[in-house]
Amino acid sequence: MATTKSTLSAKELRDIKKRLVDERKELETQLTTIEEDAFSGPQSEMAGDPGFDDENADVGTSTFERERDLSIENNVRDLIRKIDDALERIEKKTYGICEICGKAISKTRIEALPYAELCIKDAQAQSRSR
Ligand SMILES: [Zn+2]
């Protein structure tokens, strides 16, 4: 088991980046679908406005459905943010390093969760303390 190598090869990084970019695109599509679903009325706000303000989106859809859509939407947005962060870390060459302990995140974990910002140990510790 020769993991715990902190440096991912340039090729590996390139692959990860591609994966992240692809996944981000998919999430964007998902987001658009949710939004089109939610605003099937006249006020179809196009994506691209970063100052999203969901609170005043008081459309006639049933509250339950809207709530459900919102929570999915928030999840998707959250993921997109994580992917953006990961892409930024790739640019800054800090990708693959745990933000808490500064150790390398194992490749198996990166494989499974390319936008992971914490090593498995710290991620577990965090989810336990929440
Ligand atoms: Zn850590």
Backbone and ligand atoms as CSV (ligand in chain L), in Angstrom:
chain,resi,resn,atom,element,x,y,z
A,1,MET,N,N,0.830,-1.211,0.000
A,1,MET,CA,C,0.000,0.000,0.000
A,1,MET,C,C,0.857,1.251,0.000
A,2,ALA,N,N,1.127,1.739,-1.154
A,2,ALA,CA,C,1.989,2.922,-1.239
A,2,ALA,C,C,1.169,4.178,-1.472
A,3,THR,N,N,0.147,4.337,-0.688
A,3,THR,CA,C,-0.632,5.588,-0.809
A,3,THR,C,C,0.067,6.700,-0.019
A,4,THR,N,N,-0.665,7.570,0.645
A,4,THR,CA,C,-0.138,8.736,1.366
A,4,THR,C,C,0.951,9.511,0.639
A,5,LYS,N,N,0.962,9.416,-0.679
A,5,LYS,CA,C,1.877,10.292,-1.411
A,5,LYS,C,C,1.145,11.607,-1.598
A,6,SER,N,N,1.780,12.669,-1.169
A,6,SER,CA,C,1.072,13.942,-1.172
A,6,SER,C,C,0.874,14.473,-2.582
A,7,THR,N,N,1.782,14.181,-3.453
A,7,THR,CA,C,1.702,14.786,-4.776
A,7,THR,C,C,1.012,13.874,-5.776
A,8,LEU,N,N,-0.019,14.394,-6.344
A,8,LEU,CA,C,-0.676,13.710,-7.442
A,8,LEU,C,C,0.090,14.076,-8.700
A,9,SER,N,N,0.197,13.146,-9.593
A,9,SER,CA,C,0.924,13.448,-10.827
A,9,SER,C,C,0.120,14.447,-11.662
A,10,ALA,N,N,0.827,15.076,-12.578
A,10,ALA,CA,C,0.165,16.071,-13.427
A,10,ALA,C,C,-0.992,15.437,-14.179
A,11,LYS,N,N,-0.801,14.206,-14.588
A,11,LYS,CA,C,-1.853,13.527,-15.329
A,11,LYS,C,C,-3.060,13.272,-14.425
A,12,GLU,N,N,-2.780,12.834,-13.221
A,12,GLU,CA,C,-3.874,12.578,-12.283
A,12,GLU,C,C,-4.668,13.851,-12.019
A,13,LEU,N,N,-3.936,14.927,-11.817
A,13,LEU,CA,C,-4.601,16.201,-11.579
A,13,LEU,C,C,-5.466,16.602,-12.769
A,14,ARG,N,N,-4.918,16.352,-13.948
A,14,ARG,CA,C,-5.659,16.711,-15.157
A,14,ARG,C,C,-6.956,15.910,-15.224
A,15,ASP,N,N,-6.854,14.621,-14.895
A,15,ASP,CA,C,-8.041,13.762,-14.909
A,15,ASP,C,C,-9.072,14.224,-13.893
A,16,ILE,N,N,-8.576,14.563,-12.710
A,16,ILE,CA,C,-9.482,15.012,-11.653
A,16,ILE,C,C,-10.172,16.295,-12.075
A,17,LYS,N,N,-9.380,17.191,-12.641
A,17,LYS,CA,C,-9.942,18.465,-13.072
A,17,LYS,C,C,-11.046,18.252,-14.102
A,18,LYS,N,N,-10.774,17.354,-15.018
A,18,LYS,CA,C,-11.758,17.064,-16.048
A,18,LYS,C,C,-13.030,16.509,-15.409
A,19,ARG,N,N,-12.842,15.597,-14.471
A,19,ARG,CA,C,-13.989,15.018,-13.773
A,19,ARG,C,C,-14.812,16.092,-13.078
A,20,LEU,N,N,-14.106,16.995,-12.413
A,20,LEU,CA,C,-14.789,18.060,-11.670
A,20,LEU,C,C,-15.558,18.971,-12.622
A,21,VAL,N,N,-14.893,19.321,-13.712
A,21,VAL,CA,C,-15.542,20.219,-14.676
A,21,VAL,C,C,-16.783,19.544,-15.263
A,22,ASP,N,N,-16.656,18.256,-15.591
A,22,ASP,CA,C,-17.796,17.522,-16.139
A,22,ASP,C,C,-18.943,17.463,-15.144
A,23,GLU,N,N,-18.582,17.171,-13.922
A,23,GLU,CA,C,-19.606,17.043,-12.895
A,23,GLU,C,C,-20.294,18.382,-12.652
A,24,ARG,N,N,-19.489,19.435,-12.704
A,24,ARG,CA,C,-20.050,20.767,-12.509
A,24,ARG,C,C,-21.084,21.075,-13.592
A,25,LYS,N,N,-20.743,20.722,-14.825
A,25,LYS,CA,C,-21.658,20.951,-15.944
A,25,LYS,C,C,-22.968,20.224,-15.717
A,26,GLU,N,N,-22.837,18.982,-15.264
A,26,GLU,CA,C,-24.016,18.177,-15.016
A,26,GLU,C,C,-24.893,18.825,-13.940
A,27,LEU,N,N,-24.236,19.314,-12.904
A,27,LEU,CA,C,-24.965,19.949,-11.810
A,27,LEU,C,C,-25.663,21.217,-12.281
A,28,GLU,N,N,-24.971,21.968,-13.145
A,28,GLU,CA,C,-25.574,23.182,-13.698
A,28,GLU,C,C,-26.847,22.832,-14.451
A,29,THR,N,N,-26.778,21.759,-15.220
A,29,THR,CA,C,-27.946,21.329,-15.976
A,29,THR,C,C,-29.074,20.968,-15.025
A,30,GLN,N,N,-28.703,20.245,-13.987
A,30,GLN,CA,C,-29.686,19.849,-12.991
A,30,GLN,C,C,-30.348,21.070,-12.371
A,31,LEU,N,N,-29.529,22.049,-12.067
A,31,LEU,CA,C,-30.012,23.273,-11.448
A,31,LEU,C,C,-30.993,23.981,-12.371
A,32,THR,N,N,-30.636,24.056,-13.630
A,32,THR,CA,C,-31.516,24.703,-14.605
A,32,THR,C,C,-32.848,23.973,-14.671
A,33,THR,N,N,-32.798,22.661,-14.655
A,33,THR,CA,C,-34.025,21.874,-14.709
A,33,THR,C,C,-34.893,22.159,-13.499
A,34,ILE,N,N,-34.279,22.180,-12.322
A,34,ILE,CA,C,-35.033,22.466,-11.103
A,34,ILE,C,C,-35.669,23.839,-11.203
A,35,GLU,N,N,-34.881,24.804,-11.668
A,35,GLU,CA,C,-35.397,26.162,-11.733
A,35,GLU,C,C,-36.520,26.290,-12.748
A,36,GLU,N,N,-36.358,25.629,-13.871
A,36,GLU,CA,C,-37.414,25.675,-14.878
A,36,GLU,C,C,-38.678,25.043,-14.331
A,37,ASP,N,N,-38.490,23.982,-13.580
A,37,ASP,CA,C,-39.600,23.310,-12.928
A,37,ASP,C,C,-40.313,24.240,-11.960
A,38,ALA,N,N,-39.513,24.909,-11.164
A,38,ALA,CA,C,-40.062,25.732,-10.097
A,38,ALA,C,C,-40.723,26.987,-10.643
A,39,PHE,N,N,-40.084,27.597,-11.602
A,39,PHE,CA,C,-40.647,28.817,-12.171
A,39,PHE,C,C,-41.293,28.522,-13.514
A,40,SER,N,N,-42.270,27.671,-13.509
A,40,SER,CA,C,-42.913,27.407,-14.787
A,40,SER,C,C,-43.852,28.546,-15.144
A,41,GLY,N,N,-43.832,29.579,-14.327
A,41,GLY,CA,C,-44.588,30.787,-14.617
A,41,GLY,C,C,-43.797,31.706,-15.522
A,42,PRO,N,N,-44.219,32.969,-15.602
A,42,PRO,CA,C,-43.567,33.905,-16.512
A,42,PRO,C,C,-42.171,34.343,-16.037
A,43,GLN,N,N,-41.959,34.356,-14.727
A,43,GLN,CA,C,-40.688,34.900,-14.254
A,43,GLN,C,C,-39.574,33.840,-14.246
A,44,SER,N,N,-39.122,33.519,-15.427
A,44,SER,CA,C,-38.032,32.556,-15.509
A,44,SER,C,C,-36.709,33.306,-15.506
A,45,GLU,N,N,-36.130,33.378,-14.334
A,45,GLU,CA,C,-34.844,34.066,-14.218
A,45,GLU,C,C,-33.748,33.220,-14.807
A,46,MET,N,N,-33.009,33.770,-15.690
A,46,MET,CA,C,-31.921,33.004,-16.279
A,46,MET,C,C,-30.786,32.872,-15.274
A,47,ALA,N,N,-30.101,31.765,-15.382
A,47,ALA,CA,C,-28.919,31.588,-14.543
A,47,ALA,C,C,-27.857,32.588,-14.981
A,48,GLY,N,N,-26.952,32.895,-14.125
A,48,GLY,CA,C,-25.922,33.858,-14.493
A,48,GLY,C,C,-25.903,35.017,-13.529
A,49,ASP,N,N,-27.005,35.216,-12.831
A,49,ASP,CA,C,-27.027,36.235,-11.803
A,49,ASP,C,C,-26.520,35.631,-10.504
A,50,PRO,N,N,-25.363,36.060,-10.052
A,50,PRO,CA,C,-24.797,35.427,-8.859
A,50,PRO,C,C,-25.547,35.790,-7.585
A,51,GLY,N,N,-26.224,36.899,-7.580
A,51,GLY,CA,C,-26.949,37.299,-6.383
A,51,GLY,C,C,-28.320,36.646,-6.316
A,52,PHE,N,N,-28.309,35.326,-6.172
A,52,PHE,CA,C,-29.588,34.632,-6.151
A,52,PHE,C,C,-30.342,34.920,-4.861
A,53,ASP,N,N,-31.572,35.216,-5.021
A,53,ASP,CA,C,-32.382,35.574,-3.867
A,53,ASP,C,C,-33.650,34.743,-3.933
A,54,ASP,N,N,-33.582,33.585,-3.299
A,54,ASP,CA,C,-34.695,32.655,-3.441
A,54,ASP,C,C,-35.892,33.029,-2.577
A,55,GLU,N,N,-35.653,33.861,-1.572
A,55,GLU,CA,C,-36.714,34.156,-0.621
A,55,GLU,C,C,-37.926,34.823,-1.263
A,56,ASN,N,N,-37.672,35.747,-2.157
A,56,ASN,CA,C,-38.805,36.461,-2.727
A,56,ASN,C,C,-39.396,35.762,-3.956
A,57,ALA,N,N,-38.952,34.528,-4.168
A,57,ALA,CA,C,-39.497,33.772,-5.286
A,57,ALA,C,C,-40.794,33.104,-4.851
A,58,ASP,N,N,-41.796,33.912,-4.674
A,58,ASP,CA,C,-43.058,33.410,-4.143
A,58,ASP,C,C,-43.984,33.020,-5.283
A,59,VAL,N,N,-43.698,31.899,-5.867
A,59,VAL,CA,C,-44.478,31.499,-7.030
A,59,VAL,C,C,-45.604,30.580,-6.588
A,60,GLY,N,N,-46.512,30.361,-7.504
A,60,GLY,CA,C,-47.711,29.631,-7.157
A,60,GLY,C,C,-47.587,28.133,-6.989
A,61,THR,N,N,-46.385,27.580,-7.104
A,61,THR,CA,C,-46.255,26.141,-6.911
A,61,THR,C,C,-46.540,25.782,-5.465
A,62,SER,N,N,-46.942,24.571,-5.242
A,62,SER,CA,C,-47.250,24.155,-3.883
A,62,SER,C,C,-46.021,24.273,-3.007
A,63,THR,N,N,-46.256,24.738,-1.801
A,63,THR,CA,C,-45.138,25.014,-0.900
A,63,THR,C,C,-44.271,23.791,-0.706
A,64,PHE,N,N,-44.925,22.656,-0.567
A,64,PHE,CA,C,-44.150,21.445,-0.334
A,64,PHE,C,C,-43.194,21.180,-1.471
A,65,GLU,N,N,-43.709,21.230,-2.671
A,65,GLU,CA,C,-42.853,20.958,-3.818
A,65,GLU,C,C,-41.727,21.960,-3.925
A,66,ARG,N,N,-42.093,23.190,-3.651
A,66,ARG,CA,C,-41.096,24.253,-3.716
A,66,ARG,C,C,-40.008,24.019,-2.663
A,67,GLU,N,N,-40.430,23.664,-1.469
A,67,GLU,CA,C,-39.469,23.392,-0.399
A,67,GLU,C,C,-38.536,22.269,-0.804
A,68,ARG,N,N,-39.153,21.222,-1.340
A,68,ARG,CA,C,-38.353,20.068,-1.734
A,68,ARG,C,C,-37.357,20.471,-2.816
A,69,ASP,N,N,-37.859,21.195,-3.804
A,69,ASP,CA,C,-36.978,21.661,-4.866
A,69,ASP,C,C,-35.853,22.510,-4.299
A,70,LEU,N,N,-36.212,23.357,-3.337
A,70,LEU,CA,C,-35.218,24.245,-2.749
A,70,LEU,C,C,-34.113,23.463,-2.065
A,71,SER,N,N,-34.502,22.409,-1.349
A,71,SER,CA,C,-33.463,21.678,-0.643
A,71,SER,C,C,-32.567,20.935,-1.629
A,72,ILE,N,N,-33.166,20.418,-2.696
A,72,ILE,CA,C,-32.334,19.798,-3.727
A,72,ILE,C,C,-31.434,20.864,-4.336
A,73,GLU,N,N,-32.067,22.002,-4.629
A,73,GLU,CA,C,-31.330,23.095,-5.241
A,73,GLU,C,C,-30.152,23.509,-4.363
A,74,ASN,N,N,-30.403,23.610,-3.066
A,74,ASN,CA,C,-29.322,23.993,-2.163
A,74,ASN,C,C,-28.207,22.966,-2.145
A,75,ASN,N,N,-28.592,21.700,-2.170
A,75,ASN,CA,C,-27.578,20.656,-2.243
A,75,ASN,C,C,-26.720,20.797,-3.479
A,76,VAL,N,N,-27.403,21.015,-4.597
A,76,VAL,CA,C,-26.679,21.130,-5.857
A,76,VAL,C,C,-25.749,22.341,-5.826
A,77,ARG,N,N,-26.278,23.450,-5.324
A,77,ARG,CA,C,-25.448,24.655,-5.228
A,77,ARG,C,C,-24.231,24.417,-4.339
A,78,ASP,N,N,-24.483,23.697,-3.260
A,78,ASP,CA,C,-23.426,23.371,-2.329
A,78,ASP,C,C,-22.322,22.573,-3.015
A,79,LEU,N,N,-22.763,21.600,-3.790
A,79,LEU,CA,C,-21.812,20.766,-4.512
A,79,LEU,C,C,-21.016,21.587,-5.512
A,80,ILE,N,N,-21.725,22.453,-6.227
A,80,ILE,CA,C,-21.048,23.296,-7.212
A,80,ILE,C,C,-19.982,24.137,-6.523
A,81,ARG,N,N,-20.336,24.653,-5.339
A,81,ARG,CA,C,-19.379,25.465,-4.600
A,81,ARG,C,C,-18.155,24.635,-4.214
A,82,LYS,N,N,-18.417,23.402,-3.793
A,82,LYS,CA,C,-17.304,22.529,-3.423
A,82,LYS,C,C,-16.412,22.233,-4.613
A,83,ILE,N,N,-17.059,22.030,-5.752
A,83,ILE,CA,C,-16.290,21.753,-6.959
A,83,ILE,C,C,-15.465,22.979,-7.338
A,84,ASP,N,N,-16.086,24.156,-7.242
A,84,ASP,CA,C,-15.344,25.383,-7.532
A,84,ASP,C,C,-14.136,25.515,-6.617
A,85,ASP,N,N,-14.348,25.220,-5.347
A,85,ASP,CA,C,-13.245,25.284,-4.389
A,85,ASP,C,C,-12.136,24.317,-4.785
A,86,ALA,N,N,-12.543,23.115,-5.150
A,86,ALA,CA,C,-11.560,22.101,-5.533
A,86,ALA,C,C,-10.779,22.559,-6.754
A,87,LEU,N,N,-11.496,23.135,-7.721
A,87,LEU,CA,C,-10.816,23.613,-8.929
A,87,LEU,C,C,-9.829,24.719,-8.576
A,88,GLU,N,N,-10.228,25.546,-7.632
A,88,GLU,CA,C,-9.344,26.618,-7.194
A,88,GLU,C,C,-8.096,26.040,-6.524
A,89,ARG,N,N,-8.317,24.993,-5.733
A,89,ARG,CA,C,-7.178,24.368,-5.068
A,89,ARG,C,C,-6.232,23.732,-6.072
A,90,ILE,N,N,-6.802,23.213,-7.155
A,90,ILE,CA,C,-5.933,22.653,-8.188
A,90,ILE,C,C,-5.059,23.767,-8.761
A,91,GLU,N,N,-5.687,24.925,-9.022
A,91,GLU,CA,C,-4.927,26.064,-9.545
A,91,GLU,C,C,-3.833,26.493,-8.576
A,92,LYS,N,N,-4.184,26.513,-7.308
A,92,LYS,CA,C,-3.232,26.981,-6.297
A,92,LYS,C,C,-2.260,25.901,-5.871
A,93,LYS,N,N,-2.407,24.736,-6.436
A,93,LYS,CA,C,-1.546,23.594,-6.121
A,93,LYS,C,C,-1.672,23.152,-4.661
A,94,THR,N,N,-2.812,23.382,-4.090
A,94,THR,CA,C,-3.019,22.888,-2.729
A,94,THR,C,C,-4.012,21.742,-2.745
A,95,TYR,N,N,-4.361,21.309,-3.934
A,95,TYR,CA,C,-5.342,20.245,-4.053
A,95,TYR,C,C,-4.812,18.936,-3.473
A,96,GLY,N,N,-5.710,18.221,-2.781
A,96,GLY,CA,C,-5.322,16.915,-2.245
A,96,GLY,C,C,-4.715,16.988,-0.866
A,97,ILE,N,N,-4.652,18.211,-0.321
A,97,ILE,CA,C,-4.107,18.387,1.017
A,97,ILE,C,C,-5.266,18.703,1.972
A,98,CYS,N,N,-5.290,18.024,3.079
A,98,CYS,CA,C,-6.358,18.240,4.054
A,98,CYS,C,C,-6.274,19.658,4.616
A,99,GLU,N,N,-7.435,20.334,4.659
A,99,GLU,CA,C,-7.430,21.721,5.116
A,99,GLU,C,C,-7.253,21.844,6.613
A,100,ILE,N,N,-7.457,20.759,7.331
A,100,ILE,CA,C,-7.301,20.837,8.780
A,100,ILE,C,C,-5.908,20.401,9.225
A,101,CYS,N,N,-5.515,19.201,8.837
A,101,CYS,CA,C,-4.232,18.702,9.345
A,101,CYS,C,C,-3.084,18.909,8.369
A,102,GLY,N,N,-3.385,19.304,7.149
A,102,GLY,CA,C,-2.327,19.565,6.189
A,102,GLY,C,C,-1.670,18.329,5.606
A,103,LYS,N,N,-2.241,17.192,5.910
A,103,LYS,CA,C,-1.685,15.962,5.336
A,103,LYS,C,C,-2.372,15.639,4.018
A,104,ALA,N,N,-1.750,14.758,3.282
A,104,ALA,CA,C,-2.310,14.388,1.991
A,104,ALA,C,C,-3.596,13.585,2.180
A,105,ILE,N,N,-4.565,13.884,1.356
A,105,ILE,CA,C,-5.796,13.103,1.349
A,105,ILE,C,C,-5.532,11.862,0.499
A,106,SER,N,N,-5.940,10.718,0.988
A,106,SER,CA,C,-5.616,9.480,0.280
A,106,SER,C,C,-6.247,9.451,-1.109
A,107,LYS,N,N,-5.556,8.785,-2.013
A,107,LYS,CA,C,-6.043,8.742,-3.391
A,107,LYS,C,C,-7.380,8.040,-3.503
A,108,THR,N,N,-7.589,7.045,-2.651
A,108,THR,CA,C,-8.870,6.337,-2.694
A,108,THR,C,C,-9.993,7.301,-2.374
A,109,ARG,N,N,-9.738,8.172,-1.416
A,109,ARG,CA,C,-10.765,9.147,-1.035
A,109,ARG,C,C,-10.992,10.151,-2.153
A,110,ILE,N,N,-9.919,10.590,-2.758
A,110,ILE,CA,C,-10.038,11.538,-3.859
A,110,ILE,C,C,-10.784,10.906,-5.035
A,111,GLU,N,N,-10.496,9.629,-5.262
A,111,GLU,CA,C,-11.213,8.895,-6.309
A,111,GLU,C,C,-12.721,8.942,-6.060
A,112,ALA,N,N,-13.085,8.682,-4.810
A,112,ALA,CA,C,-14.495,8.585,-4.471
A,112,ALA,C,C,-15.148,9.954,-4.370
A,113,LEU,N,N,-14.372,10.939,-3.934
A,113,LEU,CA,C,-14.906,12.260,-3.643
A,113,LEU,C,C,-13.900,13.309,-4.095
A,114,PRO,N,N,-13.892,13.602,-5.390
A,114,PRO,CA,C,-12.828,14.458,-5.924
A,114,PRO,C,C,-12.806,15.869,-5.338
A,115,TYR,N,N,-13.905,16.291,-4.738
A,115,TYR,CA,C,-13.918,17.650,-4.174
A,115,TYR,C,C,-13.706,17.638,-2.669
A,116,ALA,N,N,-13.271,16.512,-2.133
A,116,ALA,CA,C,-13.034,16.433,-0.692
A,116,ALA,C,C,-11.974,17.439,-0.282
A,117,GLU,N,N,-12.245,18.161,0.809
A,117,GLU,CA,C,-11.251,19.129,1.252
A,117,GLU,C,C,-10.575,18.668,2.543
A,118,LEU,N,N,-11.106,17.572,3.111
A,118,LEU,CA,C,-10.550,17.059,4.356
A,118,LEU,C,C,-10.156,15.605,4.180
A,119,CYS,N,N,-9.151,15.170,4.946
A,119,CYS,CA,C,-8.817,13.759,4.949
A,119,CYS,C,C,-9.935,13.002,5.653
A,120,ILE,N,N,-9.950,11.712,5.454
A,120,ILE,CA,C,-11.064,10.921,5.996
A,120,ILE,C,C,-11.183,11.090,7.498
A,121,LYS,N,N,-10.074,11.167,8.175
A,121,LYS,CA,C,-10.087,11.262,9.628
A,121,LYS,C,C,-10.762,12.557,10.076
A,122,ASP,N,N,-10.359,13.657,9.481
A,122,ASP,CA,C,-10.929,14.942,9.877
A,122,ASP,C,C,-12.379,15.074,9.425
A,123,ALA,N,N,-12.697,14.492,8.279
A,123,ALA,CA,C,-14.069,14.558,7.809
A,123,ALA,C,C,-14.985,13.812,8.771
A,124,GLN,N,N,-14.512,12.677,9.245
A,124,GLN,CA,C,-15.310,11.914,10.201
A,124,GLN,C,C,-15.442,12.668,11.510
A,125,ALA,N,N,-14.352,13.241,11.959
A,125,ALA,CA,C,-14.385,14.003,13.199
A,125,ALA,C,C,-15.380,15.156,13.088
A,126,GLN,N,N,-15.400,15.799,11.914
A,126,GLN,CA,C,-16.312,16.922,11.710
A,126,GLN,C,C,-17.759,16.499,11.714
A,127,SER,N,N,-18.056,15.425,11.002
A,127,SER,CA,C,-19.463,15.025,10.907
A,127,SER,C,C,-19.951,14.537,12.257
A,128,ARG,N,N,-19.029,14.053,13.088
A,128,ARG,CA,C,-19.420,13.612,14.423
A,128,ARG,C,C,-19.714,14.819,15.324
A,129,SER,N,N,-18.944,15.874,15.142
A,129,SER,CA,C,-19.105,17.018,16.040
A,129,SER,C,C,-20.286,17.890,15.629
A,130,ARG,N,N,-20.949,17.559,14.526
A,130,ARG,CA,C,-22.055,18.388,14.117
A,130,ARG,C,C,-23.364,17.936,14.685
L,1,ZN,ZN,ZN,-6.840,15.911,7.996
